[in-house]
């Protein structure tokens, strides 16, 4: 299951869209930004798709991008672990934890 946007590498929690032809998922803004500025989609290259089927080469009426509420629901219930201290929680809880609560945030030691 693809849980991160391949453009910004953030969790696909909100504003998710999916190219129906190949199933690649992005944030809306990332998709539209990359479509106009990048020659090829990294996921399309990785999947060995021919250039004519690349996410960023297709015209909007060929991409059939839609809001992917299923991914947003999946993300809301998935359990993640803090990379810093090992605390577990939903994506929203981990995001808040790493921004505010994690005792090791900002630490510059070799372990963190």
C-alpha positions in Angstrom: 0.0 0.0 0.0 1.4 3.4 -1.0 1.2 5.6 2.1 3.5 8.5 1.2 3.3 11.0 -1.7 6.2 10.3 -4.0 6.7 14.1 -4.6 6.8 15.6 -1.1 7.3 12.3 0.8 4.6 13.3 3.3 1.9 10.9 4.5 -1.1 10.7 2.2 -3.6 11.7 4.8 -5.6 14.5 3.2 -6.0 16.0 -0.3 -5.2 12.6 -1.9 -5.7 11.9 -5.6 -5.0 8.8 -7.7 -4.2 8.3 -11.4 -6.7 5.6 -12.3 -4.6 4.2 -15.2 -1.7 3.1 -13.0 -2.9 3.6 -9.4 -0.2 6.0 -8.4 -1.2 8.3 -5.5 -0.2 11.9 -4.8 -1.4 15.0 -3.0 -3.5 17.1 -5.3 -1.0 20.0 -5.2 2.0 17.8 -5.7 0.5 16.1 -8.7 -0.4 19.3 -10.5 2.9 21.0 -9.7 4.9 18.0 -11.0 2.7 17.5 -14.0 3.8 20.8 -15.4 7.4 20.7 -14.3 8.8 17.2 -14.5 9.4 15.0 -17.5 8.6 11.6 -15.9 6.9 10.3 -12.8 9.4 8.4 -10.6 6.8 5.7 -9.9 6.1 5.3 -13.6 9.8 4.8 -14.3 10.1 2.4 -11.4 7.1 0.4 -12.7 8.7 0.4 -16.2 5.7 2.1 -17.8 6.2 3.6 -21.3 6.5 7.4 -21.4 3.2 7.7 -23.1 1.5 6.3 -20.0 3.4 8.4 -17.5 1.2 10.2 -14.9 2.7 13.6 -15.7 2.5 13.2 -19.5 -1.2 12.4 -19.7 -3.7 15.2 -20.3 -6.0 15.8 -17.4 -9.0 14.2 -19.1 -6.8 11.0 -19.6 -5.5 10.9 -16.0 -8.9 10.7 -14.3 -7.6 12.1 -11.1 -10.1 11.9 -8.2 -10.1 12.4 -4.5 -9.1 9.1 -2.9 -11.1 8.9 0.3 -10.2 5.3 0.9 -6.5 6.2 1.3 -7.4 8.9 3.7 -9.5 6.5 5.7 -6.7 3.9 5.7 -4.1 6.4 6.9 -6.4 7.5 9.7 -6.4 4.0 11.2 -2.9 2.8 10.4 -0.5 2.6 13.4 2.9 4.2 13.0 6.0 4.4 15.1 8.0 7.5 16.0 11.4 7.2 14.3 13.0 9.0 17.2 11.7 7.3 20.4 9.5 4.4 19.3 6.1 5.8 20.5 3.2 4.2 18.5 0.0 5.8 17.4 -2.1 6.9 14.4 -0.6 9.1 11.8 -2.3 12.2 13.4 -1.0 11.2 16.8 2.5 10.6 15.6 2.6 13.9 13.7 1.6 15.8 16.9 4.0 13.7 19.0 7.0 14.4 16.8 6.1 18.1 16.6 5.3 18.7 20.3 5.6 15.8 22.7 8.6 13.6 21.7 11.3 14.2 24.4 14.0 13.7 21.8 12.9 16.2 19.3 15.7 18.7 18.6 18.3 16.5 20.1 21.5 16.5 18.2 23.2 13.4 19.7 24.3 10.5 17.4 21.5 8.3 18.6 18.6 10.6 17.7 
